[in-house]
Each structure stands twice: as structure tokens, then as C-alpha cells.
Amino acid sequence: MALIFKILKEEDFGLKKMLISRLVIVSGMVTLMSLYGATLMVGFSSDLPREWISNMVLNFIFAYLLQVLIARPFIGFVF
């Protein structure tokens, strides 16, 4: 969370704050979960870095869109 406050300024508008905070959260989540998934699929082999990178690209696209377009509005509606 400290990284988010270093990137944003106090006068930034709400949409920018939401998009940047989701970007930081999704980046950390995608990095670790893609590594976990790649390790499960190929183990600790020479294919791990290639599998990890390809997983990160796909996972980031879907996770960010899901977070911004579906999850965030739904949670805002519920709570």
C-alpha cells in the first residue's frame, strides 16, 4: 500500500486513484500466482521462466479487467 501512496498525489482524482491502486494490487497478485501455477505445471525445470512469463501476460490482462470492471463495482454495490 505504501507504493500506491508514493505514486499518487493528494490532488489526483478518484478514477486515477482507483485504477492505480488496482494496478499495484493486481501486479503483485499476478506475479506470485503465475509463478505458483507455472511451478505446478512444469516444476523447477528450464521451462519455468518461459511458462511464468506467458502466464503473467494472460493472467494480468484477465485479472485487471476483472478487478476493474466486475469485482470492484460489485463490492462497492454490496458494501
PyRosetta script that sets phi, psi and omega in degrees:
from pyrosetta import init, pose_from_sequence

init()
pose = pose_from_sequence("MALIFKILKEEDFGLKKMLISRLVIVSGMVTLMSLYGATLMVGFSSDLPREWISNMVLNFIFAYLLQVLIARPFIGFVF")
pose.set_psi(1, -29.0)
pose.set_omega(1, 179.8)
pose.set_phi(2, -64.9)
pose.set_psi(2, -31.5)
pose.set_omega(2, 178.2)
pose.set_phi(3, -64.4)
pose.set_psi(3, -36.9)
pose.set_omega(3, 179.4)
pose.set_phi(4, -63.0)
pose.set_psi(4, -42.8)
pose.set_omega(4, -178.7)
pose.set_phi(5, -72.2)
pose.set_psi(5, -23.0)
pose.set_omega(5, 174.9)
pose.set_phi(6, -75.1)
pose.set_psi(6, -31.2)
pose.set_omega(6, -179.3)
pose.set_phi(7, -79.3)
pose.set_psi(7, -42.2)
pose.set_omega(7, -174.8)
pose.set_phi(8, -88.0)
pose.set_psi(8, 153.3)
pose.set_omega(8, 174.1)
pose.set_phi(9, -107.3)
pose.set_psi(9, 162.2)
pose.set_omega(9, -178.6)
pose.set_phi(10, -62.2)
pose.set_psi(10, -34.0)
pose.set_omega(10, -175.3)
pose.set_phi(11, -87.6)
pose.set_psi(11, 1.1)
pose.set_omega(11, 177.8)
pose.set_phi(12, -65.2)
pose.set_psi(12, 145.1)
pose.set_omega(12, -176.8)
pose.set_phi(13, -79.0)
pose.set_psi(13, 165.9)
pose.set_omega(13, -171.7)
pose.set_phi(14, -60.0)
pose.set_psi(14, -42.0)
pose.set_omega(14, -178.9)
pose.set_phi(15, -64.6)
pose.set_psi(15, -41.1)
pose.set_omega(15, 178.9)
pose.set_phi(16, -64.1)
pose.set_psi(16, -41.8)
pose.set_omega(16, 178.2)
pose.set_phi(17, -61.2)
pose.set_psi(17, -42.8)
pose.set_omega(17, -179.1)
pose.set_phi(18, -66.4)
pose.set_psi(18, -44.6)
pose.set_omega(18, -178.1)
pose.set_phi(19, -66.2)
pose.set_psi(19, -41.0)
pose.set_omega(19, 179.7)
pose.set_phi(20, -69.3)
pose.set_psi(20, -42.0)
pose.set_omega(20, 179.9)
pose.set_phi(21, -65.1)
pose.set_psi(21, -40.0)
pose.set_omega(21, 177.0)
pose.set_phi(22, -66.5)
pose.set_psi(22, -35.5)
pose.set_omega(22, 178.0)
pose.set_phi(23, -61.8)
pose.set_psi(23, -44.8)
pose.set_omega(23, -179.9)
pose.set_phi(24, -67.1)
pose.set_psi(24, -44.4)
pose.set_omega(24, -179.1)
pose.set_phi(25, -64.9)
pose.set_psi(25, -46.9)
pose.set_omega(25, -179.1)
pose.set_phi(26, -66.4)
pose.set_psi(26, -36.2)
pose.set_omega(26, 179.2)
pose.set_phi(27, -61.1)
pose.set_psi(27, -46.1)
pose.set_omega(27, 178.1)
pose.set_phi(28, -65.1)
pose.set_psi(28, -43.3)
pose.set_omega(28, -179.6)
pose.set_phi(29, -63.7)
pose.set_psi(29, -46.1)
pose.set_omega(29, -177.8)
pose.set_phi(30, -65.6)
pose.set_psi(30, -41.1)
pose.set_omega(30, -179.1)
pose.set_phi(31, -60.0)
pose.set_psi(31, -50.5)
pose.set_omega(31, -177.0)
pose.set_phi(32, -72.4)
pose.set_psi(32, -41.8)
pose.set_omega(32, -178.0)
pose.set_phi(33, -71.3)
pose.set_psi(33, -31.9)
pose.set_omega(33, 176.1)
pose.set_phi(34, -68.9)
pose.set_psi(34, -38.0)
pose.set_omega(34, 175.8)
pose.set_phi(35, -63.8)
pose.set_psi(35, -43.2)
pose.set_omega(35, 178.7)
pose.set_phi(36, -61.7)
pose.set_psi(36, -46.9)
pose.set_omega(36, 179.6)
pose.set_phi(37, -64.9)
pose.set_psi(37, -41.1)
pose.set_omega(37, 179.1)
pose.set_phi(38, -66.1)
pose.set_psi(38, -38.0)
pose.set_omega(38, 178.6)
pose.set_phi(39, -65.7)
pose.set_psi(39, -38.8)
pose.set_omega(39, 176.9)
pose.set_phi(40, -65.5)
pose.set_psi(40, -38.0)
pose.set_omega(40, -175.5)
pose.set_phi(41, -76.8)
pose.set_psi(41, -45.9)
pose.set_omega(41, -174.5)
pose.set_phi(42, -114.7)
pose.set_psi(42, -7.4)
pose.set_omega(42, -177.9)
pose.set_phi(43, 71.5)
pose.set_psi(43, -166.5)
pose.set_omega(43, 180.0)
pose.set_phi(44, -89.3)
pose.set_psi(44, 74.4)
pose.set_omega(44, -179.3)
pose.set_phi(45, -120.1)
pose.set_psi(45, -176.7)
pose.set_omega(45, 180.0)
pose.set_phi(46, -72.4)
pose.set_psi(46, -14.7)
pose.set_omega(46, 178.1)
pose.set_phi(47, -83.1)
pose.set_psi(47, -7.9)
pose.set_omega(47, -175.7)
pose.set_phi(48, -58.9)
pose.set_psi(48, -48.8)
pose.set_omega(48, -179.2)
pose.set_phi(49, -61.5)
pose.set_psi(49, -40.9)
pose.set_omega(49, 179.7)
pose.set_phi(50, -64.8)
pose.set_psi(50, -43.9)
pose.set_omega(50, 179.0)
pose.set_phi(51, -65.5)
pose.set_psi(51, -40.0)
pose.set_omega(51, 180.0)
pose.set_phi(52, -62.3)
pose.set_psi(52, -46.9)
pose.set_omega(52, -179.0)
pose.set_phi(53, -64.6)
pose.set_psi(53, -44.2)
pose.set_omega(53, -179.4)
pose.set_phi(54, -65.9)
pose.set_psi(54, -36.7)
pose.set_omega(54, 176.1)
pose.set_phi(55, -65.5)
pose.set_psi(55, -40.4)
pose.set_omega(55, -178.2)
pose.set_phi(56, -62.7)
pose.set_psi(56, -40.7)
pose.set_omega(56, -178.5)
pose.set_phi(57, -62.7)
pose.set_psi(57, -51.9)
pose.set_omega(57, -179.7)
pose.set_phi(58, -65.2)
pose.set_psi(58, -45.0)
pose.set_omega(58, -178.0)
pose.set_phi(59, -64.0)
pose.set_psi(59, -37.4)
pose.set_omega(59, -179.1)
pose.set_phi(60, -65.4)
pose.set_psi(60, -43.8)
pose.set_omega(60, -179.1)
pose.set_phi(61, -59.0)
pose.set_psi(61, -49.9)
pose.set_omega(61, -177.0)
pose.set_phi(62, -72.0)
pose.set_psi(62, -40.7)
pose.set_omega(62, -177.2)
pose.set_phi(63, -66.8)
pose.set_psi(63, -41.1)
pose.set_omega(63, -178.9)
pose.set_phi(64, -67.2)
pose.set_psi(64, -45.4)
pose.set_omega(64, 178.9)
pose.set_phi(65, -64.2)
pose.set_psi(65, -41.6)
pose.set_omega(65, 177.8)
pose.set_phi(66, -61.9)
pose.set_psi(66, -43.1)
pose.set_omega(66, -178.2)
pose.set_phi(67, -65.8)
pose.set_psi(67, -44.3)
pose.set_omega(67, -175.2)
pose.set_phi(68, -78.6)
pose.set_psi(68, -41.4)
pose.set_omega(68, -172.0)
pose.set_phi(69, -91.7)
pose.set_psi(69, -27.7)
pose.set_omega(69, -174.5)
pose.set_phi(70, -118.6)
pose.set_psi(70, -57.2)
pose.set_omega(70, -171.9)
pose.set_phi(71, -65.8)
pose.set_psi(71, -48.2)
pose.set_omega(71, -177.4)
pose.set_phi(72, -62.5)
pose.set_psi(72, -49.1)
pose.set_omega(72, 177.7)
pose.set_phi(73, -63.6)
pose.set_psi(73, -36.8)
pose.set_omega(73, 179.8)
pose.set_phi(74, -65.6)
pose.set_psi(74, -44.9)
pose.set_omega(74, 178.8)
pose.set_phi(75, -65.1)
pose.set_psi(75, -39.5)
pose.set_omega(75, 176.5)
pose.set_phi(76, -62.8)
pose.set_psi(76, -36.1)
pose.set_omega(76, 178.3)
pose.set_phi(77, -70.3)
pose.set_psi(77, -42.0)
pose.set_omega(77, -176.9)
pose.set_phi(78, -70.2)
pose.set_psi(78, -42.4)
pose.set_omega(78, -176.3)
pose.set_phi(79, -106.4)
pose.dump_pdb("model.pdb")
